[in-house]
Structures are given as structure tokens and as C-alpha cells.
Amino acid sequence: MESAELVQLMNQIDSKGIGWKQVEEKVKVSESLLRLYAKSGPVPVTIIKGLKKIIEEAGN
């Protein structure tokens, strides 16, 4: 996946006030690694799906 989609998802997480500790626990990837993916890409699909799920759960 493209890193632009990851950046968009990370911005949504920040705007919703979801804690990064919670995100790290659910996707099993550290925030620093996510930021590295955002700068260099490509991003594994499992990470994108995990972040989308977290955002969806926060919306409910």
C-alpha cells in the first residue's frame, strides 16, 4: 500500500484522540515504525487494515 494512505490514517487517529499505546497494542507495530513506513513506504496491508479497524471502532 501507499504511504499516503498510512499518513491519512495516522492523521485520523490523531484527530480522534486515540492513544498511540492503544494503537500499538492492537496492530502490534510501534508508532516509530509506523512513522518510518509513512516516510519510506511501502506499507503492509495488514497494518492499513488494522488502523482502519481501530478508527472504525473509535467512531462507534
KEKE-3310 file (N, C-alpha, C; in steps of 0.2 Angstrom, whole numbers, plus 5000, padded with zeros to 4 digits):
npx = (5004:5001:5011:5005:4991:4993:4998:4987:4978:4985:4984:4970:4969:4976:4967:4955:4959:4964:4974:4991:4997:4987:4985:4997:4996:4985:4988:5001:5013:5025:5024:5034:5039:5028:5028:5040:5037:5028:5036:5044:5038:5035:5019:5013:4999:4992:4994:4988:4974:4972:4974:4963:4952:4954:4951:4938:4931:4933:4924:4912)
npy = (4994:5012:5025:5037:5034:5028:5039:5047:5039:5039:5053:5054:5046:5054:5065:5060:5058:5046:5035:5032:5021:5012:5010:5004:4992:4985:4984:4979:4985:4997:5015:5023:5014:5014:5028:5028:5019:5028:5038:5031:5020:5005:5001:4987:4978:4973:4981:4993:4989:4986:4998:5005:4997:5001:5015:5014:5007:5017:5027:5022)
npz = (5000:4998:5006:5008:5011:5023:5030:5030:5038:5050:5053:5055:5067:5076:5076:5081:5094:5098:5108:5106:5112:5113:5100:5096:5103:5097:5083:5084:5081:5083:5086:5081:5071:5062:5058:5051:5041:5035:5030:5021:5014:5006:5013:5023:5020:5031:5041:5037:5037:5050:5056:5050:5056:5070:5069:5064:5075:5085:5080:5084)
capx = (5000:5005:5012:5000:4986:4995:4998:4980:4975:4988:4981:4963:4970:4977:4962:4950:4962:4965:4981:4996:4999:4981:4986:5002:4994:4981:4991:5007:5018:5026:5022:5040:5039:5023:5031:5045:5033:5025:5041:5048:5033:5028:5016:5010:4991:4989:4994:4982:4968:4972:4972:4956:4948:4954:4947:4930:4929:4933:4918:4906)
capy = (5000:5018:5028:5042:5031:5027:5046:5049:5036:5042:5059:5052:5043:5059:5070:5057:5057:5039:5035:5028:5015:5008:5008:4999:4986:4982:4982:4976:4989:5003:5021:5025:5010:5017:5034:5026:5017:5034:5042:5027:5016:5003:4999:4981:4978:4971:4987:4998:4986:4986:5005:5006:4994:5005:5021:5012:5006:5023:5030:5019)
capz = (5000:4998:5012:5008:5014:5030:5033:5031:5043:5056:5055:5058:5073:5080:5076:5085:5100:5100:5111:5102:5115:5111:5093:5096:5106:5093:5077:5086:5077:5086:5082:5077:5064:5058:5056:5046:5035:5032:5026:5016:5011:5005:5019:5023:5020:5037:5046:5035:5039:5057:5058:5048:5061:5076:5068:5064:5082:5089:5078:5087)
cpx = (5004:5006:5007:4994:4987:4995:4991:4977:4978:4985:4974:4964:4971:4971:4956:4953:4963:4973:4985:4998:4993:4982:4991:5000:4990:4984:4998:5013:5019:5025:5028:5041:5034:5025:5036:5042:5030:5030:5044:5043:5037:5025:5012:5002:4989:4989:4989:4976:4967:4970:4965:4951:4948:4950:4939:4928:4928:4927:4912:4905)
cpy = (5006:5021:5034:5040:5030:5034:5048:5046:5038:5049:5058:5050:5049:5064:5067:5056:5050:5038:5030:5021:5010:5005:5003:4992:4982:4980:4979:4979:4995:5010:5024:5021:5013:5024:5033:5024:5023:5038:5038:5022:5009:5000:4992:4982:4977:4977:4992:4995:4987:4993:5007:5003:4998:5011:5019:5011:5012:5028:5028:5021)
cpz = (5000:5005:5013:5012:5022:5034:5035:5037:5050:5058:5058:5065:5078:5081:5081:5092:5103:5102:5107:5105:5114:5104:5092:5098:5101:5086:5078:5082:5081:5082:5078:5071:5060:5054:5050:5040:5031:5028:5020:5012:5009:5012:5019:5024:5027:5042:5044:5037:5046:5060:5056:5053:5067:5075:5068:5071:5086:5086:5081:5094)
residu = (MET:GLU:SER:ALA:GLU:LEU:VAL:GLN:LEU:MET:ASN:GLN:ILE:ASP:SER:LYS:GLY:ILE:GLY:TRP:LYS:GLN:VAL:GLU:GLU:LYS:VAL:LYS:VAL:SER:GLU:SER:LEU:LEU:ARG:LEU:TYR:ALA:LYS:SER:GLY:PRO:VAL:PRO:VAL:THR:ILE:ILE:LYS:GLY:LEU:LYS:LYS:ILE:ILE:GLU:GLU:ALA:GLY:ASN)
# end
